[in-house]
Amino acid sequence: MPIFPNVTKKRMAEGKMGLGFGVHHLRTPAVPMIAKATGHDWIFIDNEHGSFSTHEVAQLCIASLPNGVTPIVRVCANAIDEATRALDNGALGIVMPHVDTAAEAKKIAAAFRYPPQGTRSWGGPPAV
């Protein structure tokens, strides 16, 4: 069981709406606190069109978790390495853009899952 539950996933499973907003330029760990204070359930960290460093994505994700805000990260096309680093550092969801075939989707899904369901490597305890 994860240390920090995915509040947005739980709300949707209960048939409720999850409210969120996109983060393109703000880099401060206060963003999740702002999200929580304004009634948002998730933040969408856009690293396809934004210019976040790995460190900034990790800080936003890690700051989101204890605030009960679900961090979702959009990575660049085919950036499996970027996506798995985001997952290791607290992202609870990944958006991989420009996936056009079932074969591509299966390859990506396998990369995000640990064996035996997938091929993701273990690099130590993840943030979640």
Accessible surface in RSA format (square Angstrom, percent):
REM  Atomic radii and reference values for relative SASA: ProtOr
REM  Chains: A
REM  Algorithm: Lee & Richards
REM  Probe-radius: 1.40
REM  Slices: 20
REM RES _ NUM      All-atoms   Total-Side   Main-Chain    Non-polar    All polar
REM                ABS   REL    ABS   REL    ABS   REL    ABS   REL    ABS   REL
RES MET A   1   224.17 116.1 141.62  93.7  82.55 196.5 114.47  97.3 109.70 145.3
RES PRO A   2    71.47  52.1  57.97  52.8  13.50  49.1  65.32  53.9   6.15  38.3
RES ILE A   3   130.51  74.3 104.05  77.5  26.46  63.8 112.07  80.7  18.44  50.0
RES PHE A   4    57.64  28.8  57.12  35.4   0.52   1.3  57.12  34.6   0.52   1.5
RES PRO A   5    80.49  58.7  73.42  66.9   7.06  25.7  74.70  61.7   5.78  36.0
RES ASN A   6    35.28  24.3  26.84  25.9   8.44  20.3  12.93  31.1  22.35  21.6
RES VAL A   7    41.66  27.4  41.29  37.4   0.37   0.9  41.51  36.1   0.15   0.4
RES THR A   8     9.62   6.8   9.62   9.8   0.00   0.0   9.62  12.9   0.00   0.0
RES LYS A   9   141.02  68.8 138.49  85.0   2.52   6.0  82.73  74.5  58.29  62.1
RES LYS A  10   122.77  59.9 115.99  71.2   6.77  16.1  88.28  79.5  34.49  36.7
RES ARG A  11    73.01  30.7  73.01  37.2   0.00   0.0  10.40  14.2  62.61  37.9
RES MET A  12   118.97  61.6 102.30  67.7  16.66  39.7  77.96  66.3  41.01  54.3
RES ALA A  13    90.98  83.6  46.23  71.3  44.75 101.8  58.89  82.9  32.09  85.0
RES GLU A  14    87.28  50.1  52.42  39.7  34.86  83.0  41.39  80.1  45.89  37.5
RES GLY A  15    72.35  89.2   0.00   N/A  72.35  89.2  36.12  99.1  36.22  81.1
RES LYS A  16   107.40  52.4  95.20  58.4  12.20  29.0  58.02  52.2  49.38  52.6
RES MET A  17   137.75  71.3 122.87  81.3  14.87  35.4  93.17  79.2  44.57  59.1
RES GLY A  18    16.76  20.7   0.00   N/A  16.76  20.7   0.27   0.7  16.49  36.9
RES LEU A  19    76.96  42.9  76.59  54.8   0.38   0.9  76.96  54.1   0.00   0.0
RES GLY A  20    16.37  20.2   0.00   N/A  16.37  20.2   0.00   0.0  16.37  36.7
RES PHE A  21    54.15  27.1  47.45  29.4   6.70  17.4  54.15  32.8   0.00   0.0
RES GLY A  22    37.37  46.1   0.00   N/A  37.37  46.1   8.81  24.2  28.56  64.0
RES VAL A  23     2.24   1.5   0.07   0.1   2.16   5.2   2.24   1.9   0.00   0.0
RES HIS A  24    74.39  40.7  70.64  49.1   3.75   9.6  44.93  46.3  29.46  34.3
RES HIS A  25   144.02  78.7 131.71  91.5  12.31  31.5  90.88  93.7  53.14  61.8
RES LEU A  26   100.64  56.0  98.67  70.6   1.97   5.0 100.63  70.7   0.01   0.0
RES ARG A  27    77.31  32.5  64.15  32.7  13.16  31.3  40.26  55.0  37.05  22.5
RES THR A  28    61.73  43.9  56.11  56.9   5.63  13.4  45.56  61.2  16.17  24.5
RES PRO A  29    65.97  48.1  63.52  57.9   2.45   8.9  63.88  52.7   2.08  13.0
RES ALA A  30    32.78  30.1  29.87  46.1   2.91   6.6  30.67  43.2   2.11   5.6
RES VAL A  31     0.66   0.4   0.54   0.5   0.13   0.3   0.66   0.6   0.00   0.0
RES PRO A  32     0.00   0.0   0.00   0.0   0.00   0.0   0.00   0.0   0.00   0.0
RES MET A  33   108.71  56.3 104.66  69.3   4.06   9.7  69.66  59.2  39.05  51.7
RES ILE A  34    88.02  50.1  85.32  63.6   2.70   6.5  87.91  63.3   0.11   0.3
RES ALA A  35     0.00   0.0   0.00   0.0   0.00   0.0   0.00   0.0   0.00   0.0
RES LYS A  36   106.90  52.2  96.75  59.4  10.15  24.2  58.46  52.6  48.44  51.6
RES ALA A  37    89.96  82.7  46.95  72.5  43.01  97.8  58.84  82.9  31.13  82.5
RES THR A  38    79.98  56.9  53.50  54.2  26.49  63.1  61.61  82.8  18.37  27.8
RES GLY A  39    50.42  62.2   0.00   N/A  50.42  62.2  36.52 100.2  13.90  31.1
RES HIS A  40    36.98  20.2  33.51  23.3   3.47   8.9  19.41  20.0  17.58  20.5
RES ASP A  41    21.13  14.8  20.91  20.8   0.22   0.5   0.22   0.5  20.91  20.9
RES TRP A  42    61.63  24.7  61.63  29.8   0.00   0.0  56.53  30.1   5.10   8.3
RES ILE A  43     0.00   0.0   0.00   0.0   0.00   0.0   0.00   0.0   0.00   0.0
RES PHE A  44    38.79  19.4  38.79  24.0   0.00   0.0  38.79  23.5   0.00   0.0
RES ILE A  45     0.00   0.0   0.00   0.0   0.00   0.0   0.00   0.0   0.00   0.0
RES ASP A  46     0.90   0.6   0.90   0.9   0.00   0.0   0.00   0.0   0.90   0.9
RES ASN A  47    18.70  12.9  14.49  14.0   4.20  10.1   0.00   0.0  18.70  18.1
RES GLU A  48    38.93  22.4  19.01  14.4  19.91  47.4   8.05  15.6  30.88  25.2
RES HIS A  49   129.66  70.9  94.96  66.0  34.70  88.8  64.82  66.8  64.84  75.4
RES GLY A  50    12.39  15.3   0.00   N/A  12.39  15.3   2.18   6.0  10.22  22.9
RES SER A  51    90.49  76.5  68.71  91.7  21.78  50.2  52.43 111.7  38.05  53.3
RES PHE A  52    13.73   6.9   0.00   0.0  13.73  35.7   0.35   0.2  13.38  38.3
RES SER A  53    53.56  45.3  42.36  56.5  11.20  25.8  49.49 105.4   4.07   5.7
RES THR A  54    67.55  48.0  57.37  58.2  10.17  24.2  40.65  54.6  26.90  40.7
RES HIS A  55   122.21  66.8 114.85  79.8   7.36  18.8  77.85  80.2  44.36  51.6
RES GLU A  56    41.64  23.9  41.06  31.1   0.58   1.4  11.24  21.7  30.40  24.8
RES VAL A  57     7.53   5.0   7.53   6.8   0.00   0.0   7.53   6.5   0.00   0.0
RES ALA A  58    10.19   9.4  10.07  15.5   0.11   0.3  10.07  14.2   0.11   0.3
RES GLN A  59    66.79  37.3  65.82  48.1   0.97   2.3   9.61  20.4  57.18  43.4
RES LEU A  60     0.07   0.0   0.07   0.0   0.00   0.0   0.07   0.0   0.00   0.0
RES CYS A  61     0.04   0.0   0.04   0.0   0.00   0.0   0.00   0.0   0.04   0.0
RES ILE A  62    76.79  43.7  75.90  56.5   0.88   2.1  75.90  54.7   0.88   2.4
RES ALA A  63    20.18  18.6  11.36  17.5   8.83  20.1  19.83  27.9   0.36   0.9
RES SER A  64     0.00   0.0   0.00   0.0   0.00   0.0   0.00   0.0   0.00   0.0
RES LEU A  65     9.45   5.3   2.96   2.1   6.50  16.3   4.03   2.8   5.42  14.6
RES PRO A  66    93.13  67.9  58.34  53.2  34.79 126.5  61.90  51.1  31.23 194.1
RES ASN A  67    41.80  28.8  34.34  33.2   7.46  18.0   6.82  16.4  34.98  33.8
RES GLY A  68    19.78  24.4   0.00   N/A  19.78  24.4  18.33  50.3   1.45   3.2
RES VAL A  69     2.53   1.7   0.00   0.0   2.53   6.1   0.72   0.6   1.81   4.9
RES THR A  70     3.15   2.2   2.78   2.8   0.37   0.9   2.41   3.2   0.74   1.1
RES PRO A  71     0.00   0.0   0.00   0.0   0.00   0.0   0.00   0.0   0.00   0.0
RES ILE A  72    36.85  21.0  36.85  27.5   0.00   0.0  36.85  26.5   0.00   0.0
RES VAL A  73     0.96   0.6   0.96   0.9   0.00   0.0   0.96   0.8   0.00   0.0
RES ARG A  74    54.10  22.7  54.10  27.6   0.00   0.0   0.20   0.3  53.89  32.7
RES VAL A  75     0.03   0.0   0.03   0.0   0.00   0.0   0.03   0.0   0.00   0.0
RES CYS A  76    53.14  40.2  53.00  59.1   0.15   0.3  20.14  51.0  33.00  35.6
RES ALA A  77    43.38  39.9  25.39  39.2  17.99  40.9  25.39  35.8  17.99  47.7
RES ASN A  78   113.68  78.4  93.25  90.1  20.43  49.2  28.16  67.8  85.51  82.7
RES ALA A  79    14.84  13.6  10.35  16.0   4.49  10.2  14.84  20.9   0.00   0.0
RES ILE A  80    40.87  23.3  40.07  29.9   0.80   1.9  40.07  28.9   0.80   2.2
RES ASP A  81    87.32  61.2  80.41  80.0   6.91  16.4  38.33  90.2  49.00  48.9
RES GLU A  82    33.61  19.3  31.66  23.9   1.95   4.7  18.38  35.6  15.23  12.4
RES ALA A  83     0.00   0.0   0.00   0.0   0.00   0.0   0.00   0.0   0.00   0.0
RES THR A  84    26.13  18.6  26.13  26.5   0.00   0.0  12.28  16.5  13.85  20.9
RES ARG A  85   100.76  42.3 100.39  51.2   0.36   0.9  48.45  66.2  52.30  31.7
RES ALA A  86     5.27   4.8   1.84   2.8   3.43   7.8   4.60   6.5   0.67   1.8
RES LEU A  87    29.24  16.3  24.36  17.4   4.88  12.3  24.36  17.1   4.88  13.1
RES ASP A  88    49.37  34.6  44.16  44.0   5.21  12.3  16.07  37.8  33.30  33.2
RES ASN A  89    45.45  31.3  45.29  43.8   0.16   0.4   1.10   2.6  44.35  42.9
RES GLY A  90     0.00   0.0   0.00   N/A   0.00   0.0   0.00   0.0   0.00   0.0
RES ALA A  91     3.49   3.2   0.00   0.0   3.49   7.9   0.00   0.0   3.49   9.2
RES LEU A  92    41.35  23.0  16.83  12.0  24.52  61.6  19.91  14.0  21.44  57.7
RES GLY A  93    19.83  24.5   0.00   N/A  19.83  24.5  19.83  54.4   0.00   0.0
RES ILE A  94    35.33  20.1   3.28   2.4  32.05  77.2   3.28   2.4  32.05  87.0
RES VAL A  95    57.02  37.5  53.92  48.8   3.09   7.5  57.02  49.5   0.00   0.0
RES MET A  96    24.29  12.6   7.12   4.7  17.16  40.9   7.12   6.1  17.16  22.7
RES PRO A  97    16.85  12.3   8.12   7.4   8.73  31.7  15.66  12.9   1.19   7.4
RES HIS A  98   121.04  66.2  96.47  67.1  24.57  62.9  72.73  75.0  48.31  56.2
RES VAL A  99    54.64  36.0  25.73  23.3  28.91  69.7  26.14  22.7  28.50  77.3
RES ASP A 100   119.99  84.1  85.00  84.6  34.99  82.7  32.08  75.5  87.91  87.7
RES THR A 101    73.95  52.6  62.89  63.8  11.06  26.4  69.32  93.1   4.63   7.0
RES ALA A 102    71.53  65.8  55.86  86.2  15.67  35.6  62.32  87.8   9.21  24.4
RES ALA A 103    74.08  68.1  61.21  94.5  12.87  29.3  66.03  93.0   8.05  21.3
RES GLU A 104    60.01  34.5  56.47  42.7   3.54   8.4  32.24  62.4  27.77  22.7
RES ALA A 105    46.73  43.0  41.00  63.3   5.73  13.0  43.65  61.5   3.08   8.2
RES LYS A 106   149.15  72.8 141.76  87.0   7.39  17.6  90.16  81.2  58.99  62.8
RES LYS A 107   141.96  69.3 131.77  80.9  10.19  24.3  83.98  75.6  57.98  61.8
RES ILE A 108    18.66  10.6  18.66  13.9   0.00   0.0  18.66  13.4   0.00   0.0
RES ALA A 109    33.41  30.7  27.98  43.2   5.43  12.4  33.16  46.7   0.25   0.7
RES ALA A 110    30.45  28.0  28.19  43.5   2.26   5.1  29.86  42.1   0.58   1.5
RES ALA A 111    13.01  12.0  11.14  17.2   1.86   4.2  12.14  17.1   0.87   2.3
RES PHE A 112    41.00  20.5  30.55  18.9  10.46  27.2  30.55  18.5  10.46  29.9
RES ARG A 113   127.67  53.6 124.30  63.4   3.37   8.0  32.30  44.1  95.37  57.8
RES TYR A 114    73.30  34.2  69.45  39.5   3.85  10.0  66.98  50.3   6.32   7.8
RES PRO A 115    88.31  64.4  70.01  63.8  18.30  66.5  70.22  58.0  18.09 112.4
RES PRO A 116   126.64  92.3  93.63  85.3  33.01 120.0  99.00  81.7  27.64 171.8
RES GLN A 117   132.65  74.2 102.79  75.1  29.86  71.1  49.16 104.6  83.49  63.3
RES GLY A 118    12.02  14.8   0.00   N/A  12.02  14.8   4.04  11.1   7.98  17.9
RES THR A 119   103.75  73.8  78.45  79.5  25.31  60.3  69.87  93.9  33.88  51.2
RES ARG A 120    26.91  11.3  19.72  10.1   7.20  17.1   7.22   9.9  19.69  11.9
RES SER A 121    91.09  77.0  76.31 101.8  14.78  34.1  49.00 104.3  42.09  59.0
RES TRP A 122   158.17  63.5 129.01  62.4  29.16  68.5 109.76  58.5  48.42  78.5
RES GLY A 123    76.20  94.0   0.00   N/A  76.20  94.0  37.11 101.8  39.09  87.5
RES GLY A 124    25.68  31.7   0.00   N/A  25.68  31.7  17.49  48.0   8.19  18.3
RES PRO A 125   126.79  92.4 102.99  93.9  23.80  86.5 103.15  85.2  23.64 146.9
RES PRO A 126    43.72  31.9  30.26  27.6  13.45  48.9  32.18  26.6  11.54  71.7
RES ALA A 127    33.19  30.5   9.00  13.9  24.19  55.0  22.41  31.6  10.79  28.6
RES VAL A 128    34.79  22.9  21.34  19.3  13.45  32.4  29.93  26.0   4.86  13.2
END  Absolute sums over single chains surface
CHAIN  1 A     7251.1       5722.1       1529.0       4562.7       2688.3
END  Absolute sums over all chains
TOTAL          7251.1       5722.1       1529.0       4562.7       2688.3
